[in-house]
Amino acid sequence: MLENIQLADKKVFFASDMHLGAPDQASSKERELKLVKWLTEIQDKAAAVILVGDVFDFWYEYKKVVPKGFVRLLGKLAELSDSGIRIILFTGNHDLWMFKYLQEELNATVYTDPQVIQQNGIRILVGHGDGLGKGDYFYKLLKKVFTNPFLIWAFGRLHPNFSFSLAQSWSKKSRLSGGVDPFDEETDYLYNYCQSIEKDDHHDYYIFGHRHLPIKRELNSKSTYINIGEWVTDPHYGVLDKNGVELRKYE
């Protein structure tokens, strides 16, 4: 789908990987307050806010039950949406079970796959970044399992007290088992994925999260790969205006 966002004199803001809910309630709340503060600061400048996945460390919507907490962020996003600012959410590998709740309550658009955004002749491919490119076949298999309609239905048959404890334990293990690899053009799978797309389909920018590492690298003289990092230890965000996209650190 090609998203056209009317900027006028305003901007589009990108952020990713807040992992709200982890590793504990106190640090998660502090991170949430920082995120709400940032959203308040950009409110008058924003045409749209795009959250590029793993906003929540775990998210699952039962038919009549949604995860406890995050009311400050959700309230702020509702305020922005009610004021006419476009809210776009991408699911990540930690919060891929978003269904209709945020769309109905926030009037948000939710995507599960990378999308193209175009404005003033600037063309951008945006997505979370998990499961793209070559390699990581075990995760790709897991993602097929986690997105299987029957298994999603079966998970919903479990009592929330049990299912959320199980999922949060899994989420913690997957987070601790990894770590952040330094950027290397030869081996970075997202950078190489963008290069492979660029060969056949030009985009001025590629914006992803998932890597937990702020990166801005040219793919060629006309195209740039940006990873907007995370908000757990080193908050960064992206800004699109009429001149292009900048990667900024949130002090």
C-alpha contacts under 8 A as a table, 3 or more apart, distances in Angstrom:
res1	aa1	res2	aa2	distance
1	M	115	Q	5.99
1	M	116	V	6.40
2	L	115	Q	6.77
2	L	116	V	5.02
2	L	117	I	5.68
2	L	118	Q	6.90
3	E	115	Q	7.62
3	E	116	V	6.21
3	E	117	I	4.61
3	E	118	Q	6.21
4	N	117	I	6.00
4	N	118	Q	5.34
4	N	119	Q	5.91
5	I	47	A	7.45
5	I	48	A	7.51
5	I	117	I	7.50
5	I	118	Q	7.21
5	I	119	Q	6.23
6	Q	47	A	7.11
6	Q	119	Q	7.00
7	L	10	K	4.97
7	L	11	K	5.87
7	L	12	V	7.51
7	L	47	A	5.82
7	L	119	Q	7.59
7	L	241	D	7.36
7	L	242	K	7.71
10	K	45	K	5.17
10	K	46	A	5.45
10	K	47	A	5.50
10	K	241	D	6.95
11	K	45	K	6.03
11	K	46	A	4.91
11	K	47	A	5.44
11	K	48	A	7.00
11	K	239	V	6.64
11	K	240	L	5.54
11	K	241	D	4.90
11	K	242	K	7.94
12	V	46	A	5.73
12	V	47	A	5.66
12	V	48	A	4.85
12	V	49	V	5.89
12	V	50	I	7.41
12	V	239	V	5.75
12	V	240	L	4.96
12	V	241	D	6.71
13	F	46	A	6.85
13	F	48	A	6.44
13	F	49	V	4.93
13	F	50	I	6.10
13	F	237	Y	7.08
13	F	238	G	5.65
13	F	239	V	4.72
13	F	240	L	6.42
14	F	49	V	6.10
14	F	50	I	4.82
14	F	51	L	5.80
14	F	52	V	6.90
14	F	228	I	7.53
14	F	237	Y	5.54
14	F	238	G	4.74
14	F	239	V	6.34
15	A	50	I	6.61
15	A	51	L	5.06
15	A	52	V	6.02
15	A	209	G	7.98
15	A	228	I	6.41
15	A	229	G	7.87
15	A	230	E	7.56
15	A	236	H	7.03
15	A	237	Y	4.81
15	A	238	G	6.49
16	S	51	L	5.49
16	S	52	V	4.70
16	S	53	G	5.62
16	S	54	D	6.59
16	S	55	V	6.45
16	S	128	H	7.85
16	S	209	G	5.60
16	S	210	H	7.57
16	S	228	I	6.60
16	S	229	G	6.64
16	S	230	E	5.65
16	S	231	W	7.24
16	S	237	Y	7.59
17	D	52	V	7.32
17	D	53	G	6.03
17	D	54	D	4.62
17	D	55	V	5.36
17	D	56	F	7.77
17	D	209	G	6.72
17	D	210	H	6.60
17	D	212	H	7.13
17	D	229	G	7.16
17	D	230	E	4.71
17	D	231	W	6.13
17	D	232	V	7.56
18	M	31	R	7.50
18	M	54	D	6.28
18	M	55	V	4.79
18	M	56	F	6.55
18	M	57	D	7.72
18	M	230	E	6.07
18	M	231	W	4.85
18	M	232	V	5.96
19	H	22	A	5.96
19	H	28	S	7.87
19	H	54	D	5.57
19	H	55	V	5.23
19	H	56	F	4.52
19	H	57	D	4.11
19	H	58	F	7.74
19	H	94	H	7.90
19	H	231	W	7.87
19	H	232	V	7.13
20	L	28	S	5.31
20	L	29	K	7.72
20	L	31	R	7.38
20	L	32	E	6.90
20	L	55	V	6.21
20	L	56	F	4.53
20	L	57	D	5.39
20	L	70	F	7.54
21	G	24	D	6.24
21	G	25	Q	6.16
21	G	28	S	5.32
21	G	29	K	7.95
21	G	56	F	6.51
21	G	57	D	5.67
21	G	58	F	7.38
22	A	25	Q	7.01
22	A	27	S	7.47
22	A	28	S	5.84
22	A	57	D	6.09
22	A	172	K	7.86
23	P	27	S	7.05
23	P	28	S	6.97
23	P	172	K	7.58
24	D	27	S	5.83
24	D	28	S	6.06
25	Q	28	S	5.11
25	Q	29	K	6.01
26	A	29	K	5.27
26	A	30	E	6.37
27	S	30	E	5.06
27	S	31	R	6.22
28	S	31	R	5.09
28	S	32	E	6.09
29	K	32	E	4.91
29	K	33	L	6.16
30	E	33	L	5.22
30	E	34	K	6.34
31	R	34	K	5.08
31	R	35	L	6.22
31	R	231	W	7.25
31	R	232	V	7.05
32	E	35	L	5.04
32	E	36	V	6.18
32	E	70	F	7.39
32	E	72	R	7.25
32	E	73	L	6.48
33	L	36	V	5.08
33	L	37	K	6.09
33	L	72	R	7.41
33	L	73	L	7.84
34	K	37	K	5.03
34	K	38	W	6.27
35	L	38	W	5.09
35	L	39	L	6.25
35	L	73	L	7.46
36	V	39	L	5.01
36	V	40	T	6.15
36	V	72	R	7.08
36	V	73	L	5.91
36	V	76	K	6.59
37	K	40	T	5.11
37	K	41	E	6.27
38	W	41	E	5.07
38	W	42	I	6.37
38	W	250	Y	7.98
39	L	42	I	5.29
39	L	43	Q	5.87
39	L	76	K	7.58
40	T	43	Q	5.14
40	T	76	K	7.97
41	E	44	D	7.48
42	I	45	K	5.30
42	I	46	A	6.05
43	Q	46	A	5.51
43	Q	80	L	7.04
46	A	49	V	6.86
46	A	85	I	6.62
47	A	84	G	7.96
47	A	85	I	5.28
47	A	86	R	6.32
48	A	85	I	5.18
48	A	86	R	4.29
48	A	87	I	5.84
48	A	88	I	7.51
49	V	85	I	7.25
49	V	86	R	6.23
49	V	87	I	5.17
49	V	88	I	6.32
50	I	87	I	6.09
50	I	88	I	4.69
50	I	89	L	5.84
50	I	90	F	7.80
51	L	55	V	7.04
51	L	88	I	6.35
51	L	89	L	4.95
51	L	90	F	6.29
52	V	55	V	7.62
52	V	89	L	6.10
52	V	90	F	4.88
52	V	91	T	7.11
52	V	92	G	7.37
52	V	126	V	7.72
52	V	127	G	6.17
52	V	128	H	5.23
52	V	208	F	6.95
52	V	209	G	6.25
53	G	89	L	6.79
53	G	90	F	4.80
53	G	91	T	4.64
53	G	92	G	4.05
53	G	93	N	7.57
53	G	94	H	7.97
53	G	95	D	7.16
53	G	127	G	7.77
53	G	128	H	5.23
53	G	209	G	7.10
53	G	210	H	7.54
54	D	57	D	6.08
54	D	58	F	7.98
54	D	91	T	6.62
54	D	92	G	4.66
54	D	93	N	6.58
54	D	94	H	5.35
54	D	95	D	5.56
54	D	128	H	7.99
54	D	210	H	7.67
55	V	92	G	7.79
55	V	95	D	7.16
56	F	59	W	6.18
56	F	94	H	6.78
56	F	95	D	5.83
57	D	94	H	5.33
57	D	95	D	6.47
57	D	168	Q	7.77
57	D	171	S	7.06
58	F	94	H	5.28
58	F	95	D	5.18
58	F	167	A	7.14
58	F	168	Q	6.52
58	F	171	S	7.18
59	W	66	V	7.94
59	W	67	P	6.40
59	W	94	H	7.20
59	W	95	D	4.79
59	W	96	L	7.27
59	W	97	W	6.05
59	W	98	M	6.81
60	Y	66	V	6.69
60	Y	67	P	6.73
60	Y	95	D	7.28
60	Y	97	W	5.11
60	Y	98	M	6.40
61	E	64	K	7.69
61	E	65	V	6.13
61	E	66	V	4.85
61	E	67	P	7.04
61	E	97	W	6.90
61	E	98	M	6.60
61	E	99	F	6.74
61	E	101	Y	7.40
62	Y	65	V	4.82
62	Y	66	V	6.11
62	Y	156	G	6.15
66	V	101	Y	7.99
70	F	73	L	5.55
70	F	74	L	6.19
71	V	74	L	5.06
71	V	75	G	5.72
72	R	75	G	5.18
72	R	76	K	6.15
73	L	76	K	5.09
73	L	77	L	6.15
74	L	77	L	5.11
74	L	78	A	6.11
74	L	106	L	7.82
75	G	78	A	5.05
75	G	79	E	6.21
76	K	79	E	4.98
76	K	80	L	6.26
77	L	80	L	5.05
77	L	81	S	6.07
77	L	87	I	7.39
77	L	106	L	6.75
78	A	81	S	5.03
78	A	82	D	6.01
78	A	105	E	7.37
78	A	106	L	4.99
78	A	107	N	7.97
79	E	82	D	5.14
79	E	83	S	6.27
80	L	83	S	5.15
80	L	84	G	6.64
80	L	85	I	5.41
80	L	86	R	7.78
80	L	87	I	7.85
81	S	84	G	5.27
81	S	85	I	4.97
81	S	86	R	6.04
81	S	87	I	6.33
81	S	106	L	6.33
81	S	107	N	6.79
81	S	108	A	7.64
82	D	85	I	7.29
86	R	108	A	7.23
87	I	106	L	7.74
87	I	107	N	7.43
87	I	108	A	4.91
87	I	109	T	6.44
88	I	108	A	5.56
88	I	109	T	4.78
88	I	110	V	5.99
88	I	111	Y	7.78
89	L	108	A	6.95
89	L	109	T	6.11
89	L	110	V	4.76
89	L	111	Y	6.31
90	F	110	V	5.69
90	F	111	Y	4.81
90	F	112	T	5.79
90	F	113	D	7.42
90	F	127	G	6.59
90	F	128	H	6.43
91	T	94	H	7.87
91	T	95	D	5.70
91	T	96	L	4.74
91	T	97	W	7.58
91	T	98	M	6.94
91	T	110	V	7.22
91	T	111	Y	6.36
91	T	112	T	5.25
91	T	113	D	7.92
91	T	128	H	6.95
92	G	95	D	5.32
92	G	96	L	5.34
92	G	112	T	7.75
92	G	128	H	5.63
92	G	129	G	7.83
92	G	130	D	6.97
92	G	210	H	7.55
93	N	96	L	5.60
93	N	130	D	6.44
93	N	143	K	7.86
94	H	171	S	7.09
95	D	98	M	6.57
96	L	112	T	7.34
96	L	147	T	8.00
97	W	147	T	7.99
98	M	101	Y	7.49
98	M	102	L	7.58
98	M	110	V	7.81
99	F	102	L	7.50
99	F	103	Q	7.84
100	K	103	Q	5.19
100	K	104	E	6.02
101	Y	104	E	5.25
101	Y	105	E	5.96
102	L	105	E	5.14
102	L	106	L	5.35
102	L	107	N	6.95
102	L	108	A	6.18
102	L	110	V	7.99
103	Q	106	L	5.60
103	Q	107	N	4.77
103	Q	108	A	4.53
103	Q	109	T	5.99
103	Q	110	V	6.83
104	E	107	N	5.35
104	E	108	A	7.35
105	E	108	A	7.81
111	Y	114	P	7.46
111	Y	115	Q	7.78
113	D	127	G	6.28
113	D	128	H	7.85
114	P	125	L	6.55
114	P	126	V	5.24
114	P	127	G	4.05
114	P	128	H	7.18
114	P	129	G	7.95
115	Q	125	L	5.65
115	Q	126	V	5.37
115	Q	127	G	6.48
116	V	123	R	6.89
116	V	124	I	5.51
116	V	125	L	4.52
116	V	126	V	6.24
117	I	123	R	5.90
117	I	124	I	5.11
117	I	125	L	6.39
117	I	126	V	7.33
118	Q	121	G	6.48
118	Q	122	I	5.47
118	Q	123	R	4.48
118	Q	124	I	6.19
119	Q	122	I	5.25
119	Q	123	R	6.77
119	Q	242	K	7.93
120	N	242	K	6.62
122	I	203	H	7.83
122	I	204	D	6.11
122	I	205	Y	7.98
122	I	244	G	7.06
123	R	203	H	5.08
123	R	204	D	5.25
123	R	205	Y	6.60
124	I	203	H	5.52
124	I	204	D	5.87
124	I	205	Y	4.72
124	I	206	Y	5.61
124	I	207	I	7.12
125	L	203	H	6.64
125	L	205	Y	6.49
125	L	206	Y	4.84
125	L	207	I	6.21
126	V	206	Y	6.05
126	V	207	I	4.83
126	V	208	F	5.90
127	G	207	I	6.68
127	G	208	F	5.23
127	G	209	G	7.30
128	H	208	F	5.15
128	H	209	G	5.01
128	H	210	H	5.85
129	G	132	L	5.88
129	G	190	L	6.84
129	G	208	F	5.55
129	G	209	G	6.00
129	G	210	H	5.68
129	G	211	R	7.85
130	D	210	H	6.34
131	G	136	D	7.05
131	G	139	Y	6.85
131	G	140	K	5.57
131	G	143	K	7.96
132	L	189	Y	7.49
132	L	190	L	6.76
132	L	193	Y	6.74
133	G	189	Y	5.71
133	G	190	L	6.37
133	G	192	N	7.05
133	G	193	Y	4.73
134	K	189	Y	6.61
134	K	193	Y	7.57
135	G	189	Y	7.86
136	D	139	Y	5.60
136	D	140	K	6.50
137	Y	140	K	4.96
137	Y	141	L	6.18
138	F	141	L	5.16
138	F	142	L	6.26
139	Y	142	L	4.88
139	Y	143	K	6.07
140	K	143	K	5.08
140	K	144	K	6.43
141	L	144	K	5.22
141	L	145	V	6.47
142	L	145	V	4.98
142	L	146	F	6.12
143	K	146	F	4.96
143	K	147	T	6.03
144	K	147	T	5.27
144	K	148	N	6.07
145	V	148	N	5.28
145	V	151	L	7.26
146	F	151	L	6.92
146	F	152	I	6.87
147	T	151	L	7.48
147	T	152	I	6.67
148	N	151	L	5.39
148	N	152	I	6.18
149	P	152	I	5.10
149	P	153	W	6.17
150	F	153	W	5.05
150	F	154	A	6.10
151	L	154	A	4.82
151	L	155	F	6.05
152	I	155	F	5.21
152	I	156	G	6.43
153	W	156	G	5.15
153	W	157	R	6.80
154	A	157	R	5.25
154	A	158	L	7.32
155	F	158	L	5.61
155	F	163	S	7.24
156	G	159	H	7.68
158	L	162	F	6.87
158	L	163	S	5.85
159	H	162	F	5.53
159	H	163	S	6.06
160	P	163	S	4.97
160	P	164	F	5.60
161	N	164	F	5.72
161	N	165	S	6.29
162	F	165	S	5.27
162	F	166	L	6.14
163	S	166	L	5.11
163	S	167	A	6.08
164	F	167	A	5.03
164	F	168	Q	5.89
165	S	168	Q	5.24
165	S	169	S	6.13
166	L	169	S	5.27
166	L	170	W	6.36
167	A	170	W	5.08
167	A	171	S	6.05
168	Q	171	S	4.90
168	Q	172	K	6.14
169	S	172	K	5.22
169	S	173	K	6.39
170	W	173	K	5.18
170	W	174	S	6.20
171	S	174	S	5.23
171	S	175	R	6.18
172	K	175	R	5.16
172	K	176	L	6.17
173	K	176	L	5.20
173	K	177	S	5.97
174	S	177	S	5.27
174	S	178	G	6.67
175	R	178	G	5.77
175	R	179	G	7.36
176	L	179	G	6.84
180	V	211	R	6.90
180	V	212	H	6.59
180	V	213	L	7.13
182	P	213	L	8.00
183	F	188	D	6.30
183	F	215	I	7.76
184	D	187	T	5.52
184	D	188	D	5.50
185	E	188	D	5.56
185	E	191	Y	6.64
185	E	192	N	7.37
186	E	192	N	7.61
187	T	192	N	7.50
188	D	191	Y	5.41
188	D	192	N	6.21
189	Y	192	N	5.09
189	Y	193	Y	5.92
190	L	193	Y	4.85
190	L	194	C	6.17
191	Y	194	C	5.21
191	Y	195	Q	6.32
191	Y	219	L	7.96
191	Y	225	Y	6.68
192	N	195	Q	4.93
192	N	196	S	6.24
193	Y	196	S	5.16
193	Y	197	I	6.38
194	C	197	I	5.14
194	C	198	E	6.02
194	C	206	Y	6.83
194	C	219	L	7.81
194	C	225	Y	7.13
195	Q	198	E	5.04
195	Q	199	K	6.43
195	Q	219	L	6.36
196	S	199	K	5.49
196	S	200	D	7.50
197	I	200	D	5.84
197	I	201	D	5.82
197	I	202	H	7.51
198	E	201	D	5.05
198	E	202	H	4.96
198	E	203	H	6.64
199	K	202	H	7.14
202	H	223	S	7.67
203	H	206	Y	6.92
203	H	223	S	6.32
204	D	222	K	6.24
204	D	223	S	4.50
204	D	224	T	6.31
205	Y	223	S	5.59
205	Y	224	T	4.84
205	Y	225	Y	5.81
205	Y	226	I	7.18
205	Y	245	V	7.62
206	Y	223	S	7.91
206	Y	224	T	6.32
206	Y	225	Y	4.75
206	Y	226	I	5.92
207	I	225	Y	6.34
207	I	226	I	4.93
207	I	227	N	5.76
207	I	228	I	7.13
208	F	226	I	6.51
208	F	227	N	4.91
208	F	228	I	6.47
209	G	212	H	6.69
209	G	227	N	5.34
209	G	228	I	5.57
209	G	229	G	5.82
209	G	230	E	7.39
210	H	229	G	7.36
210	H	230	E	7.95
211	R	227	N	7.21
211	R	229	G	6.55
212	H	228	I	7.81
212	H	229	G	4.43
212	H	230	E	4.96
213	L	227	N	6.70
213	L	228	I	7.09
213	L	229	G	4.35
213	L	230	E	6.84
214	P	226	I	7.47
214	P	227	N	5.26
214	P	228	I	5.01
214	P	229	G	4.16
214	P	230	E	7.59
214	P	236	H	6.91
214	P	247	L	7.88
215	I	225	Y	7.59
215	I	226	I	5.42
215	I	227	N	4.84
215	I	228	I	6.73
215	I	229	G	7.31
216	K	224	T	6.98
216	K	225	Y	5.74
216	K	226	I	4.49
216	K	227	N	6.53
216	K	247	L	7.28
217	R	224	T	5.73
217	R	225	Y	5.30
217	R	226	I	6.59
218	E	221	S	6.86
218	E	222	K	7.88
218	E	223	S	6.00
218	E	224	T	4.28
218	E	225	Y	6.05
219	L	222	K	7.65
219	L	223	S	5.39
219	L	224	T	5.29
219	L	225	Y	6.40
220	N	223	S	5.39
220	N	224	T	7.11
226	I	247	L	7.43
228	I	236	H	5.95
228	I	237	Y	5.50
228	I	238	G	6.20
228	I	247	L	6.75
229	G	234	D	7.68
229	G	235	P	7.08
229	G	236	H	5.89
229	G	237	Y	7.43
230	E	233	T	7.15
230	E	234	D	6.31
230	E	235	P	5.50
230	E	236	H	6.35
231	W	234	D	5.59
231	W	235	P	4.05
231	W	236	H	6.75
232	V	235	P	6.84
234	D	249	K	7.71
235	P	249	K	6.04
235	P	250	Y	5.44
235	P	251	E	7.72
236	H	247	L	7.09
236	H	248	R	5.55
236	H	249	K	4.24
236	H	250	Y	5.38
237	Y	247	L	5.94
237	Y	248	R	5.43
237	Y	249	K	6.39
237	Y	250	Y	7.05
238	G	245	V	6.63
238	G	246	E	5.61
238	G	247	L	4.61
238	G	248	R	6.08
239	V	245	V	5.36
239	V	246	E	5.24
239	V	247	L	6.61
239	V	248	R	7.66
240	L	243	N	7.61
240	L	244	G	5.54
240	L	245	V	4.37
240	L	246	E	6.67
241	D	244	G	5.55
241	D	245	V	6.58
